[in-house]
Amino acid sequence: MPAVARQTQRALGLVRGGLHGRHQAAADAGEQRSDERAAHQAWTKRERCHTLHSLEIPVEALIIVANTPAGRLYVVATPIGNLADLSPRARAMLESCTLIAAEDTRHTGAMLRHFGISRPLVALHDHNEQQRAPELVRELSRGAQIALVSDAGTPAISDPGYDLVCAAAAAGIEILAIPGPCAAVAALSIAALPTDRFCFEGFLPRSGRDRAERLAAVAAEPRTTVLFE
């Protein structure tokens, strides 16, 4: 029995020795492969980052500058006559925007003072809109949030703003409407005239042949017609 036991222990020792040798050989091979991968890679795992110093790999730091997101143009409707008609959303926009492009800065300034709003104002009217629109589009492209207002009602509806809206759209600027009072729709809603189909002619020519021709064309129009005078 003692001899059998000794032979069994010797056999187990050989088995353990063989397994240990294979394990050690596999570990050595794995480490060698890892070292070879590290020698060919600029970056290694965090636990092996010390190899960067021994490999003497040149490291270049890059600074990435993100483009400034473009701003937005808000077309904001303002009261026609009663300041209480300014919507909470319109008021919030006028309070938070970068600047306000107004048909008449004096008129809009009085409204802003009534609501305790203080924002930069720039004039945008019929006589300067084509020249000022590109300047405002540049501000929008730099991230400005611009509110467009007219003296009363909705801008660009027989009021300044059309050229700016077109220029902003052509530049890919997002344009949002802050709806509210509109004189044409308000008049139509109480006129007791058919409203299922109507046309809007805006302002008539002041006098002369152009005015007469426009009135003749309007007279032949079967739909309800809304005019500004």
CYANA upper distance limits for C-alpha pairs under 8 A (distance plus 0.5 A):
  1 MET  CA      5 ALA  CA      6.62
  2 PRO  CA      6 ARG  CA      6.66
  3 ALA  CA      7 GLN  CA      6.76
  4 VAL  CA      8 THR  CA      6.66
  5 ALA  CA      9 GLN  CA      6.69
  6 ARG  CA     10 ARG  CA      6.65
  7 GLN  CA     11 ALA  CA      6.66
  8 THR  CA     12 LEU  CA      6.72
  9 GLN  CA     13 GLY  CA      6.57
 10 ARG  CA     14 LEU  CA      6.79
 11 ALA  CA     15 VAL  CA      6.81
 12 LEU  CA     16 ARG  CA      6.63
 13 GLY  CA     17 GLY  CA      6.46
 14 LEU  CA     18 GLY  CA      6.56
 15 VAL  CA     19 LEU  CA      6.70
 16 ARG  CA     20 HIS  CA      6.54
 17 GLY  CA     21 GLY  CA      6.62
 18 GLY  CA     22 ARG  CA      6.77
 19 LEU  CA     23 HIS  CA      6.63
 20 HIS  CA     24 GLN  CA      6.55
 21 GLY  CA     25 ALA  CA      6.58
 22 ARG  CA     26 ALA  CA      6.62
 23 HIS  CA     27 ALA  CA      6.64
 24 GLN  CA     28 ASP  CA      6.61
 25 ALA  CA     29 ALA  CA      6.66
 26 ALA  CA     30 GLY  CA      6.58
 27 ALA  CA     31 GLU  CA      6.66
 28 ASP  CA     32 GLN  CA      6.66
 29 ALA  CA     33 ARG  CA      6.72
 30 GLY  CA     34 SER  CA      6.70
 31 GLU  CA     35 ASP  CA      6.65
 32 GLN  CA     36 GLU  CA      6.71
 33 ARG  CA     37 ARG  CA      6.71
 34 SER  CA     38 ALA  CA      6.64
 35 ASP  CA     39 ALA  CA      6.68
 36 GLU  CA     40 HIS  CA      7.13
 37 ARG  CA     41 GLN  CA      6.65
 38 ALA  CA     42 ALA  CA      7.99
 38 ALA  CA     43 TRP  CA      8.10
 38 ALA  CA     44 THR  CA      6.86
 38 ALA  CA     51 THR  CA      7.97
 39 ALA  CA     55 LEU  CA      7.36
 42 ALA  CA     52 LEU  CA      8.22
 42 ALA  CA     57 ILE  CA      7.28
 43 TRP  CA     49 CYS  CA      8.01
 43 TRP  CA     52 LEU  CA      8.00
 44 THR  CA     48 ARG  CA      6.51
 44 THR  CA     49 CYS  CA      6.40
 44 THR  CA     51 THR  CA      8.40
 45 LYS  CA     49 CYS  CA      6.76
 50 HIS  CA     54 SER  CA      7.81
 51 THR  CA     55 LEU  CA      6.52
 52 LEU  CA     56 GLU  CA      6.71
 52 LEU  CA     57 ILE  CA      6.81
 53 HIS  CA     57 ILE  CA      7.87
 68 THR  CA    142 ARG  CA      6.93
 68 THR  CA    143 GLY  CA      6.97
 69 PRO  CA    141 SER  CA      8.07
 69 PRO  CA    142 ARG  CA      7.70
 69 PRO  CA    143 GLY  CA      6.24
 70 ALA  CA    140 LEU  CA      6.52
 70 ALA  CA    141 SER  CA      5.13
 70 ALA  CA    142 ARG  CA      6.30
 70 ALA  CA    143 GLY  CA      4.96
 70 ALA  CA    144 ALA  CA      7.84
 70 ALA  CA    173 ILE  CA      7.26
 71 GLY  CA    139 GLU  CA      8.43
 71 GLY  CA    140 LEU  CA      5.20
 71 GLY  CA    141 SER  CA      6.50
 71 GLY  CA    142 ARG  CA      7.21
 71 GLY  CA    143 GLY  CA      4.36
 71 GLY  CA    144 ALA  CA      5.21
 71 GLY  CA    145 GLN  CA      5.64
 71 GLY  CA    146 ILE  CA      8.26
 71 GLY  CA    173 ILE  CA      7.47
 71 GLY  CA    174 GLU  CA      7.88
 72 ARG  CA    140 LEU  CA      6.83
 72 ARG  CA    143 GLY  CA      7.99
 72 ARG  CA    144 ALA  CA      7.33
 72 ARG  CA    145 GLN  CA      5.54
 72 ARG  CA    146 ILE  CA      6.94
 72 ARG  CA    173 ILE  CA      6.70
 72 ARG  CA    174 GLU  CA      5.65
 72 ARG  CA    175 ILE  CA      6.38
 72 ARG  CA    176 LEU  CA      7.85
 73 LEU  CA    140 LEU  CA      7.81
 73 LEU  CA    145 GLN  CA      6.66
 73 LEU  CA    146 ILE  CA      5.56
 73 LEU  CA    147 ALA  CA      6.58
 73 LEU  CA    148 LEU  CA      7.68
 73 LEU  CA    165 VAL  CA      8.46
 73 LEU  CA    168 ALA  CA      8.09
 73 LEU  CA    173 ILE  CA      7.73
 73 LEU  CA    174 GLU  CA      6.89
 73 LEU  CA    175 ILE  CA      5.28
 73 LEU  CA    176 LEU  CA      6.77
 74 TYR  CA    145 GLN  CA      8.06
 74 TYR  CA    146 ILE  CA      6.60
 74 TYR  CA    147 ALA  CA      5.21
 74 TYR  CA    148 LEU  CA      6.47
 74 TYR  CA    175 ILE  CA      6.41
 74 TYR  CA    176 LEU  CA      5.40
 74 TYR  CA    177 ALA  CA      6.23
 74 TYR  CA    178 ILE  CA      7.14
 75 VAL  CA    147 ALA  CA      6.57
 75 VAL  CA    148 LEU  CA      5.42
 75 VAL  CA    149 VAL  CA      7.05
 75 VAL  CA    154 THR  CA      8.04
 75 VAL  CA    155 PRO  CA      6.99
 75 VAL  CA    175 ILE  CA      7.90
 75 VAL  CA    176 LEU  CA      6.71
 75 VAL  CA    177 ALA  CA      5.29
 75 VAL  CA    178 ILE  CA      6.34
 75 VAL  CA    179 PRO  CA      8.42
 76 VAL  CA     90 ALA  CA      6.73
 76 VAL  CA    147 ALA  CA      6.84
 76 VAL  CA    148 LEU  CA      6.32
 76 VAL  CA    149 VAL  CA      5.96
 76 VAL  CA    154 THR  CA      7.15
 76 VAL  CA    155 PRO  CA      7.52
 76 VAL  CA    177 ALA  CA      6.77
 76 VAL  CA    178 ILE  CA      5.22
 76 VAL  CA    179 PRO  CA      7.00
 76 VAL  CA    180 GLY  CA      8.14
 77 ALA  CA     86 LEU  CA      8.35
 77 ALA  CA     90 ALA  CA      7.76
 77 ALA  CA    149 VAL  CA      6.99
 77 ALA  CA    150 SER  CA      8.17
 77 ALA  CA    152 ALA  CA      7.90
 77 ALA  CA    153 GLY  CA      5.71
 77 ALA  CA    154 THR  CA      4.78
 77 ALA  CA    155 PRO  CA      7.05
 77 ALA  CA    178 ILE  CA      6.73
 77 ALA  CA    179 PRO  CA      6.09
 77 ALA  CA    180 GLY  CA      5.42
 77 ALA  CA    181 PRO  CA      6.41
 77 ALA  CA    182 CYS  CA      7.97
 78 THR  CA     85 ASP  CA      8.03
 78 THR  CA     86 LEU  CA      6.24
 78 THR  CA     90 ALA  CA      8.17
 78 THR  CA    149 VAL  CA      7.40
 78 THR  CA    150 SER  CA      7.83
 78 THR  CA    151 ASP  CA      8.03
 78 THR  CA    152 ALA  CA      5.96
 78 THR  CA    153 GLY  CA      5.56
 78 THR  CA    154 THR  CA      7.10
 78 THR  CA    180 GLY  CA      7.17
 78 THR  CA    181 PRO  CA      6.80
 79 PRO  CA     83 LEU  CA      6.00
 79 PRO  CA     84 ALA  CA      7.97
 79 PRO  CA     85 ASP  CA      5.78
 79 PRO  CA     86 LEU  CA      6.03
 79 PRO  CA    152 ALA  CA      6.06
 79 PRO  CA    153 GLY  CA      6.25
 79 PRO  CA    180 GLY  CA      8.26
 79 PRO  CA    181 PRO  CA      6.41
 80 ILE  CA     85 ASP  CA      8.45
 80 ILE  CA    152 ALA  CA      5.13
 80 ILE  CA    153 GLY  CA      5.73
 80 ILE  CA    181 PRO  CA      6.96
 80 ILE  CA    182 CYS  CA      8.00
 80 ILE  CA    183 ALA  CA      7.42
 81 GLY  CA    152 ALA  CA      7.90
 83 LEU  CA    111 MET  CA      8.08
 85 ASP  CA    180 GLY  CA      8.45
 85 ASP  CA    181 PRO  CA      7.90
 86 LEU  CA     90 ALA  CA      6.96
 86 LEU  CA     91 ARG  CA      7.18
 86 LEU  CA    180 GLY  CA      7.92
 87 SER  CA     91 ARG  CA      6.75
 87 SER  CA    180 GLY  CA      7.44
 88 PRO  CA     92 ALA  CA      6.61
 89 ARG  CA     93 MET  CA      6.73
 89 ARG  CA    178 ILE  CA      7.73
 90 ALA  CA     94 LEU  CA      6.73
 90 ALA  CA    178 ILE  CA      6.64
 91 ARG  CA     95 GLU  CA      6.69
 92 ALA  CA     96 SER  CA      6.74
 93 MET  CA     97 CYS  CA      6.31
 93 MET  CA    147 ALA  CA      7.83
 94 LEU  CA    100 ILE  CA      7.80
 94 LEU  CA    117 ILE  CA      7.91
 94 LEU  CA    119 ARG  CA      8.06
 94 LEU  CA    147 ALA  CA      7.17
 95 GLU  CA    117 ILE  CA      6.34
 95 GLU  CA    118 SER  CA      7.74
 95 GLU  CA    119 ARG  CA      7.45
 97 CYS  CA    119 ARG  CA      8.10
 97 CYS  CA    144 ALA  CA      8.36
 97 CYS  CA    145 GLN  CA      5.63
 97 CYS  CA    146 ILE  CA      6.31
 97 CYS  CA    147 ALA  CA      6.89
 98 THR  CA    119 ARG  CA      7.80
 98 THR  CA    120 PRO  CA      7.84
 98 THR  CA    144 ALA  CA      6.22
 98 THR  CA    145 GLN  CA      5.51
 98 THR  CA    146 ILE  CA      6.31
 98 THR  CA    147 ALA  CA      8.47
 99 LEU  CA    119 ARG  CA      6.47
 99 LEU  CA    120 PRO  CA      5.38
 99 LEU  CA    121 LEU  CA      6.39
 99 LEU  CA    122 VAL  CA      7.94
 99 LEU  CA    144 ALA  CA      8.28
 99 LEU  CA    145 GLN  CA      7.41
 99 LEU  CA    146 ILE  CA      5.76
 99 LEU  CA    147 ALA  CA      7.00
100 ILE  CA    119 ARG  CA      7.46
100 ILE  CA    120 PRO  CA      6.73
100 ILE  CA    121 LEU  CA      5.41
100 ILE  CA    122 VAL  CA      6.74
100 ILE  CA    146 ILE  CA      6.23
100 ILE  CA    147 ALA  CA      5.26
100 ILE  CA    148 LEU  CA      6.48
100 ILE  CA    149 VAL  CA      7.74
101 ALA  CA    121 LEU  CA      6.52
101 ALA  CA    122 VAL  CA      5.43
101 ALA  CA    123 ALA  CA      6.27
101 ALA  CA    124 LEU  CA      6.20
101 ALA  CA    146 ILE  CA      7.47
101 ALA  CA    147 ALA  CA      6.60
101 ALA  CA    148 LEU  CA      5.37
101 ALA  CA    149 VAL  CA      6.76
102 ALA  CA    108 THR  CA      7.07
102 ALA  CA    121 LEU  CA      7.29
102 ALA  CA    122 VAL  CA      6.67
102 ALA  CA    123 ALA  CA      5.64
102 ALA  CA    124 LEU  CA      5.92
102 ALA  CA    125 HIS  CA      7.95
102 ALA  CA    148 LEU  CA      6.69
102 ALA  CA    149 VAL  CA      5.55
102 ALA  CA    150 SER  CA      6.17
102 ALA  CA    151 ASP  CA      7.89
103 GLU  CA    108 THR  CA      8.38
103 GLU  CA    123 ALA  CA      6.32
103 GLU  CA    124 LEU  CA      5.51
103 GLU  CA    125 HIS  CA      5.30
103 GLU  CA    149 VAL  CA      7.15
103 GLU  CA    150 SER  CA      5.33
103 GLU  CA    151 ASP  CA      6.41
103 GLU  CA    160 PRO  CA      7.05
104 ASP  CA    108 THR  CA      6.73
104 ASP  CA    123 ALA  CA      6.65
104 ASP  CA    124 LEU  CA      7.94
104 ASP  CA    125 HIS  CA      7.75
104 ASP  CA    150 SER  CA      7.83
104 ASP  CA    151 ASP  CA      6.90
105 THR  CA    109 GLY  CA      6.07
105 THR  CA    121 LEU  CA      6.85
105 THR  CA    122 VAL  CA      7.31
105 THR  CA    123 ALA  CA      6.34
106 ARG  CA    110 ALA  CA      6.80
107 HIS  CA    111 MET  CA      7.20
107 HIS  CA    151 ASP  CA      6.99
108 THR  CA    112 LEU  CA      6.69
108 THR  CA    150 SER  CA      8.45
108 THR  CA    151 ASP  CA      7.08
109 GLY  CA    113 ARG  CA      6.65
109 GLY  CA    121 LEU  CA      8.42
110 ALA  CA    114 HIS  CA      6.82
111 MET  CA    115 PHE  CA      7.16
112 LEU  CA    116 GLY  CA      6.56
112 LEU  CA    117 ILE  CA      5.38
112 LEU  CA    118 SER  CA      7.19
113 ARG  CA    117 ILE  CA      6.28
113 ARG  CA    118 SER  CA      7.70
124 LEU  CA    128 ASN  CA      6.77
124 LEU  CA    129 GLU  CA      5.90
124 LEU  CA    132 ARG  CA      7.49
124 LEU  CA    160 PRO  CA      7.47
124 LEU  CA    161 GLY  CA      8.11
125 HIS  CA    129 GLU  CA      6.02
125 HIS  CA    160 PRO  CA      5.93
125 HIS  CA    161 GLY  CA      8.33
126 ASP  CA    160 PRO  CA      6.32
128 ASN  CA    132 ARG  CA      6.47
129 GLU  CA    133 ALA  CA      6.15
129 GLU  CA    160 PRO  CA      7.85
129 GLU  CA    161 GLY  CA      8.04
129 GLU  CA    163 ASP  CA      7.14
129 GLU  CA    164 LEU  CA      7.56
130 GLN  CA    134 PRO  CA      8.10
130 GLN  CA    163 ASP  CA      6.84
130 GLN  CA    164 LEU  CA      8.14
131 GLN  CA    135 GLU  CA      8.11
132 ARG  CA    136 LEU  CA      6.89
133 ALA  CA    137 VAL  CA      6.67
133 ALA  CA    163 ASP  CA      7.26
133 ALA  CA    164 LEU  CA      5.38
133 ALA  CA    167 ALA  CA      7.21
134 PRO  CA    138 ARG  CA      6.77
134 PRO  CA    164 LEU  CA      8.29
134 PRO  CA    167 ALA  CA      7.51
135 GLU  CA    139 GLU  CA      7.03
136 LEU  CA    140 LEU  CA      6.69
136 LEU  CA    164 LEU  CA      8.37
137 VAL  CA    141 SER  CA      6.64
137 VAL  CA    164 LEU  CA      8.24
137 VAL  CA    167 ALA  CA      7.45
137 VAL  CA    168 ALA  CA      6.30
137 VAL  CA    171 ALA  CA      7.97
137 VAL  CA    173 ILE  CA      8.50
138 ARG  CA    142 ARG  CA      6.94
139 GLU  CA    143 GLY  CA      7.18
139 GLU  CA    144 ALA  CA      6.00
140 LEU  CA    144 ALA  CA      5.09
140 LEU  CA    145 GLN  CA      7.06
140 LEU  CA    146 ILE  CA      7.67
140 LEU  CA    173 ILE  CA      7.71
141 SER  CA    173 ILE  CA      7.75
148 LEU  CA    155 PRO  CA      7.44
148 LEU  CA    161 GLY  CA      7.62
149 VAL  CA    154 THR  CA      7.80
149 VAL  CA    155 PRO  CA      6.14
150 SER  CA    154 THR  CA      7.29
150 SER  CA    155 PRO  CA      5.63
150 SER  CA    159 ASP  CA      7.14
150 SER  CA    160 PRO  CA      7.26
150 SER  CA    161 GLY  CA      8.49
153 GLY  CA    180 GLY  CA      7.80
153 GLY  CA    181 PRO  CA      5.45
153 GLY  CA    182 CYS  CA      5.21
153 GLY  CA    183 ALA  CA      6.61
154 THR  CA    159 ASP  CA      8.34
154 THR  CA    179 PRO  CA      8.01
154 THR  CA    180 GLY  CA      7.57
154 THR  CA    181 PRO  CA      6.90
154 THR  CA    182 CYS  CA      5.94
155 PRO  CA    159 ASP  CA      6.03
155 PRO  CA    160 PRO  CA      6.67
155 PRO  CA    161 GLY  CA      6.19
155 PRO  CA    162 TYR  CA      8.42
156 ALA  CA    160 PRO  CA      5.64
156 ALA  CA    161 GLY  CA      4.87
156 ALA  CA    162 TYR  CA      5.28
157 ILE  CA    162 TYR  CA      8.44
157 ILE  CA    202 GLY  CA      8.41
158 SER  CA    202 GLY  CA      6.25
158 SER  CA    203 PHE  CA      7.59
161 GLY  CA    165 VAL  CA      6.61
162 TYR  CA    166 CYS  CA      6.69
163 ASP  CA    167 ALA  CA      6.64
164 LEU  CA    168 ALA  CA      6.55
165 VAL  CA    169 ALA  CA      6.59
165 VAL  CA    175 ILE  CA      8.03
166 CYS  CA    170 ALA  CA      6.64
167 ALA  CA    171 ALA  CA      6.78
168 ALA  CA    172 GLY  CA      6.86
168 ALA  CA    173 ILE  CA      5.64
168 ALA  CA    174 GLU  CA      8.08
168 ALA  CA    175 ILE  CA      8.03
169 ALA  CA    173 ILE  CA      6.07
169 ALA  CA    174 GLU  CA      7.63
169 ALA  CA    175 ILE  CA      7.79
181 PRO  CA    186 ALA  CA      7.93
182 CYS  CA    186 ALA  CA      6.57
183 ALA  CA    187 ALA  CA      6.56
184 ALA  CA    188 LEU  CA      6.70
184 ALA  CA    200 PHE  CA      8.15
184 ALA  CA    226 VAL  CA      7.03
184 ALA  CA    227 LEU  CA      8.34
184 ALA  CA    228 PHE  CA      8.46
185 VAL  CA    189 SER  CA      6.52
186 ALA  CA    190 ILE  CA      7.41
187 ALA  CA    191 ALA  CA      6.67
188 LEU  CA    192 ALA  CA      8.12
188 LEU  CA    193 LEU  CA      7.80
188 LEU  CA    195 THR  CA      7.62
188 LEU  CA    226 VAL  CA      7.78
189 SER  CA    195 THR  CA      8.18
193 LEU  CA    224 THR  CA      7.34
194 PRO  CA    198 PHE  CA      8.11
194 PRO  CA    223 ARG  CA      8.46
194 PRO  CA    224 THR  CA      6.83
195 THR  CA    224 THR  CA      7.56
197 ARG  CA    223 ARG  CA      6.41
197 ARG  CA    224 THR  CA      7.24
198 PHE  CA    223 ARG  CA      5.47
198 PHE  CA    224 THR  CA      5.01
198 PHE  CA    225 THR  CA      6.18
198 PHE  CA    226 VAL  CA      8.00
199 CYS  CA    223 ARG  CA      7.03
199 CYS  CA    224 THR  CA      6.81
199 CYS  CA    225 THR  CA      5.45
199 CYS  CA    226 VAL  CA      6.79
200 PHE  CA    225 THR  CA      6.33
200 PHE  CA    226 VAL  CA      5.30
200 PHE  CA    227 LEU  CA      6.85
201 GLU  CA    225 THR  CA      7.52
201 GLU  CA    226 VAL  CA      6.59
201 GLU  CA    227 LEU  CA      5.79
201 GLU  CA    228 PHE  CA      8.01
202 GLY  CA    226 VAL  CA      7.66
202 GLY  CA    227 LEU  CA      5.61
202 GLY  CA    228 PHE  CA      5.61
203 PHE  CA    227 LEU  CA      6.60
203 PHE  CA    228 PHE  CA      5.07
203 PHE  CA    229 GLU  CA      6.36
204 LEU  CA    211 ARG  CA      6.70
204 LEU  CA    214 ARG  CA      7.67
204 LEU  CA    227 LEU  CA      7.68
204 LEU  CA    228 PHE  CA      7.42
204 LEU  CA    229 GLU  CA      7.30
205 PRO  CA    210 ASP  CA      6.63
205 PRO  CA    211 ARG  CA      5.29
205 PRO  CA    214 ARG  CA      8.31
206 ARG  CA    211 ARG  CA      6.93
207 SER  CA    211 ARG  CA      5.78
207 SER  CA    212 ALA  CA      8.16
208 GLY  CA    212 ALA  CA      7.05
209 ARG  CA    213 GLU  CA      6.63
210 ASP  CA    214 ARG  CA      6.67
211 ARG  CA    215 LEU  CA      6.68
212 ALA  CA    216 ALA  CA      6.70
213 GLU  CA    217 ALA  CA      6.81
214 ARG  CA    218 VAL  CA      6.69
215 LEU  CA    219 ALA  CA      6.57
216 ALA  CA    220 ALA  CA      7.21
217 ALA  CA    221 GLU  CA      7.22
218 VAL  CA    225 THR  CA      7.85
221 GLU  CA    225 THR  CA      8.04
